[in-house]
Amino acid sequence: VQLQASGGGSVQAGGSLKLSCKVSGIIWSTFVSSRMEWHRQAPGKQRELVATLTSGGGTHYDDSVKGRFTISRDNARKTVYLQMNSLEPEDTAVYYCNVETGSQNLWGRGTLVTVSS
């Protein structure tokens, strides 16, 4: 199983980015029943949970991103997304997707997001 994250880059404060995490090597039924998360790790800080999307469609966001970030999934493409709007310099971090299948806890390599003021 592989998780390939993409979509990171450098933007100015107030800008937007959309991260994608393509999951391969997993059957469709496992993907649709999995819990999806995005985490991030800023320089010198611990990794933190940013957004969660359950198999039933429930979402949860860290207070720091609530109202600005949206997590979603495309089951047909086995891809999870993180739409990030109104980006702030404090959002600068490496972003990681995480898929919990029930029997496996899978991580992607991460994609760097840099927000300049």
N, C-alpha and C positions, 0 to 999 in steps of 0.2 A: 504494500500500500504506500502511495506517495501523495503528499500534499504540496502543491506548487502554488506559492503565494506570489502575487504580482500586483502592480498598480502603484507602488510607492514612488516617491519622487520628492522634488523640492518645490514648495509653493510659498507664496507670501501669505501673511496673516489675512484671514477673511476668505481665502480660497477654498477649493474643494478638491478632493481626490476620492476615487472609488477603488478599493482594494478587492481583489478576487483571490479565491483559494480553490483551485481545481483539485479534486480528489480522484485519484486513479487507483485501480487494483482493488476496488471494493464493489460488491454487487449492489444493484439499485435498492433492493429492499433493506439492506443494511444502512445505506446512506440515508434513506428517508426516515428511518427510525432512530437516527443518531442525533445527539445533542451537539450543536455547533457553538463555538466560542471564538472570539478574538481577544487576544491579550496584547500587551505592549510592554516594552522595557526601555525606559529612558536611560541615558548615560548616567552611571553611578547610582541607579535606583533598582529596586527589585521589580520583577515582572508583575504586572497587575492585570486583572480581568477587566476588560472594557465593555464587552457586550456578549450576551447569550441568546441563543435561539433554540428552543426545544423542538422536538419532533412534532409536537402539537401546535407549533406556531407561537408559543409564548415567548416574550422577549423581556430581557432585563438589561439595564445599562448602568454603568457607574455614573454617579452624580456629576462627575466632571465632563461627561460627554452627552448627557441626557438632553434631548432636544436638538442636538447637532449631528449625531451619528445614527445611522440606521443599519441594522443587520438584516440580511435576507438570504434566501437560498433559492437555487434553481435545481430542483430534483432531477429534471431531465438531463441537465448538464453536469450533475454532481458537483456543483460549485456553490460556494458560500461567498457572500459579498459583505463589504462594509463601506457604506456611503458616508463620507466624512465632509461635512459642510462647516462653514464659519471656523475654519481651522485657526488655532492659536499656537504661538511658539511653544507653549507647554505641552502640545500634542506631539512634539518632536520625539520620536522613538522608533525602535524596530518593532514592527507589528507581526504577530504570529497567529496563525489560525490553529485551532485545536478541534479535533473531532473525537467525541466519546461515543463508541458504538455499543457500549455495555460490556464488551469483553476486551476492548482495546482503547487505549488513550493515545491518539495520534497527533503528532505535531509537524507543522511545516517549518521551513528554514527561516522564514521571516522576510519582511520587506521593509526597507528604511523609508520613513517619512520625516522630512525636514521642513519645518515651518519657520520662515524668517519674518521678523517684525518690520 
